[in-house]
């Protein structure tokens, strides 16, 4: 086919031009802030302007009042600062006067360290024996070198004589007290010995009386016990003879079968009178026991067969479980392999898609001209 040039329709051209003009007019109205806000309330705006002016005037008046108050506060602060400086100066002057009058250098505690007349005022190293400066570290006073040695030795001898005489008196007094205590102890020991002899004699008499009373009581008890024993033996012998006679004449030794029959029925017996079963009853019991043994043997064999069958079934179930477990493990391995292959395929496809986007689709980075095409119409 060959391309044919067709003439445009004038109506379409006019319609297109009309729409373009309308769009330009709409854009001029929308994008122009002054034209867009032309429809607001002018009276309200004027009222707001007046309120704003009133507010500005009130703020201005407030600022002026604040400035005036600030100036007044500054003046007051200056006056107070001057007063404080004057007070500090007067206080410093008073302190200096106090130091000059009452804190002279010679009244200080450490004045002796820098006193220029210290050597003239210094005392000798040792004034006397009672000098408090002569301590253990002064090296000024040693044993036997005091100034009052004679008086000291005389006083020591007098004191020694006094102590010796007091010790002699104390020793004599202690010896006298010890002799008196020994005398009292001897008298007390004699008194205690006499009292012990009296108590022992009284205790011996009391013991004899108690032994005699105990002996009489025991003899009476022995006679009473022997009489009771004789009576008890006589009663026991009579009871034994009666029991022997009853046994000899009773149904037990005579073996009377009717004595064992119970009044509650022919199939019941009296246990204390029953002499045993008859041969026919014993034979019936033996036959019943044989039948029970055979039945028990049959049941045991049946239980053994059942147990063997259950063991066989357990072995089969264990083998089947192991087979299923192996199959499940193999299926899990195969499933993991397939999943790994599928994940690898997905990873390759994703990498290829990313490479395609980076190399084929996202080749042109947007520029500033790209953003100018937005917000160009009023629609």
Secondary structure, 3 states (H helix, E strand, C coil): CCCCCCCCCHHHHHHHHHHHHHHHHHHHHHHCHHHHCCCCCHHHHHHHHHHHHHHHHHHHHHHHHHHHHHHHHHHHHHHHHHHHHHHHHHHHHHHHHHHHHHCCHHHCCCHHHCCCCHHHHCCCCCCCCCCCCCCCCCCCCCCCCCCCHHHHHHHHHHHHHHHHHHHHHHHHHHHHHHHHHHHHHHHHHHHHHHHHHHHHHHHHHHHHHHHHHHHHHHHHHHHHHHHHHHHHHHHHHHHHHHHHHHHHHCHHHHCCHHHHEECCEEEEECHHHCCCCCHHHHHHHHHHHHHHHHHHHHHHHHHHHHHHHHHHHHHHHHHHHHHHHHHHHHHHHHHHHHHHHHHHHHHHHHHHHHHHHHHHHCCCCCCHHHHCCCCCCCC
